[in-house]
Amino acid sequence: MKCFLSLIALVLFSQVQSQNSPVDFESTGFGAGWTWTVFENDNNPALEIITNPDQNGANTSATVAKFTARVTGQPWAGCETEHGNDIGSFTMDSASSTIKIMVWKSVISDVGIKLVESNSASLGEIKVANTLTNQWEELEFDFSAMEGIEYDQLVIFPDFDLGSRTTDNICYFDNVVFGNITPPAAPMTPAPDPVFDASNVTSIYSDVYVNFEIDTLITSWSSASLEEIDLSGNSTLRYSSLSFVGIEATGANLIDLDSMDSLHLNVWSPDFTEFKIKLVDFGADQAYAGGDDTEDELTFSAPEQEEWLTYDIALSDFVAMTSRNNVAQIIFSAAPSGSASVYVDNLLFYKEAQDTMPVDTMPEDSTVGLAFLPAAVLDLQLFPNPTTNQVYLQSSQDVVSVEMRNAMGQLLISKQGSVSELNLESFENGVYFISVETTEGVVRRSIVKRE
């Protein structure tokens, strides 16, 4: 018999804590490296940390704990953390006194949880039986009677079977968290599709283009977890518990960006307060730390949360990266370090088209004779893109005028002075080109309208 046990939503909100949770058994989380001791289980086979054997249900975590309850073991066989050094110390309060657990078991039996004080005292375990088999079910434990007590050890009884087992039972458990939690916000719609000419693009990750072959989207030295999710048919990267993550292309996969002039990226986060992008070039010897590596990092402070952000950054802004022929690493960092969640899509490099419409269709106007600049120079953002109606403009420079043309170059909108939005309600679906003039020059960007 097998019973799959996933302890979900046990986040500790205690007030006095140096507490390590949630216990998710991931390499960047808590639990996998702890000292788990198995007791009262015959020969006490060790708790194993393994790949999740059932990722199709409610628990899609990559790694879980495996407990084998011996038929010759005691009904109360279980496993426990080391006092103080694993989960740390915490005081049970009203915010953390409800423990929710999601279980998958092939038999009906109790699941037990016990909290132990530093002097090994305990008020005993609380047990809740599953009512369903062969499917995920959420169980709830009430520890309100234990509020105000400080604990430093967690004990789990995966198969507390007083009716006696008839065979060894294999149980899996995961995601131990204390308290009532609200799941973090997540994007409901995919990032806007980029509309660059494919011949001017080197794509690393995007459904719109053929992606360049790289080594990995998360290196072994990264401090983050990666999951590829689907947003309305659009593949998107989700980095969680993010401190820093490396995207790497080495050897034959080094990226030559000498003909590119800008980086394009969409990011979405419910909680980051800072976002950094670093590019690393391995130099002519094409080897890490070969003496000719160059790199630079840009920091974006106080980014907007819970909305898709579009970064169009001139590669020349990475001033210290003096070579772009052998780019090997793209590194993202975020604050708060180790807990930020960042969704990433449409990571690509592109060459800015200097003429986005036929010259003979362009009327003589105030933009003629001005230099056309990459969008990153003016820190220009157009959002949302695609749009169904309004387009909002944001630039680091004072805007002198804004014009919009269709794909044939016909002038549709012309506005003077500071402009922060355009109304496309009266225009048909399609691609339009917006020119934003400042005293520094003109940026020309495309916008997609679709219902």
Steps between C-alpha positions, in 0.01 A plus 500: 500500500611856437390822657609835359512777758549866420489739792397825345460842646671482828658855495615623838411855576633489855620820654817387665666286250808394330290242331573317176189439293330397283662158500493426127801265459625700201873565464447873557243456778475328836489135602718317249821550700351461846579226750183290488488211746265207443369326815294196609512360146669159540843550333417872450573550129618856442269771374573541128489821295390401149341628182125551539341178366163665429530850353167483318289572806475798729865476606730579207814546712818353357626334819326325792579287805442124496412313820470120504274386786609143579234234555709395802531860624288664767172671402656828615815462293610836367782746437620809682726799444804576714424723798557867418741452209248414227167678524637745758300640792153651477206582725158376398252789468154554356640562153687170492270270696316353201698245303365400162619182335430355160527120482495228237465150643388163375362405844308679774717564807594784732765758429660634817692822570675584828690810612768460765661751736877534544479299826326216307162579659191477278123515530482203263421447139185605318361244256269541203397218266460533129150431362598448136740258336709526184442873470618816668307617804560795733499424875494764773663481844405731787792589730326794669527327840878528469525875445764682701738204520844508338594201285818397321420155359252365247385135510299338219314167517418425132302179567371492861316169462376349828321230300838346409649505153482197278793608283770764478339832414694754298400859577616825339471839668590852398449875548471529876378848590326645806197734501237641269667636190380679189665364186715765332346679205581365154452641150163413348602587143825443309755767425440707186650344188799688359460614140860536385599375158630147554805573283606760758457276807710255700244340728593318820149423624182596314213319329507760221842413356728200449713499814878493499643177643640559848630273777243567772235738628620441859861415582606268780645800687172693494311578818143459377244245385369485142168382364375544144128580507229554241313830485219475244718292271812712555799334666638712783787458747428531871800548727407465867704538820716718278827642621684473169468276196739441214395430142806359328629428151859374477729330250334470161193675639666835581283787379642750251314827555733723301225578248232554767448829683225438760369249753125439530339333800158463666483442875214472751529470875261516795768600747838616366632836617810501280601325180847464351619382159862401442669402172832314497728462195770231521730685260707381204624189683133400549576371849382605843761693702742488208623850570297680233148459642292819521162554664260766622182510701205740490272556799131590480375631833140491621355325191124485469347182641218279367524623141703404196799730466684541171871575508664620178861567591781621273793259519722807515352563846706203621800729491755273667425212262746605230447194280174341381629225270506219756213564741469202732281602793185698567449533875185626672497605866210625710418637841383389747780253444402136534125555507409697186294341223563624147328390179709544184409490132622631165866516591671601179750732336412709196629754253295819496351562153599852405225533240178325597310628193578583138684832467277623217189468719644708785368857500730790565455571869684595814665160538697519176866576563496383861699196608304180554597352835450158661206504738723429799684833457178680589382221727182499292217265588171452317244299691295294482633344182293346343214731588128511436460875545728732699880509463699664778841654444776529755842655429793622706522809273255784442277414206478767225258323267344162423387364164339174396497349151367180350708240319477703178651804667179703504487751783203421726574691822716807559525664843729776623634553850506257788291193411437211734233300318343430162149373427488227232130423541406622152775305321487147361698210640855491372855626546565874538821699537537770760774764482583680823710815458709658773780753483740204493351340190218272390407150610280297272315201649232263374170440678244226436128562527273199531161440658 
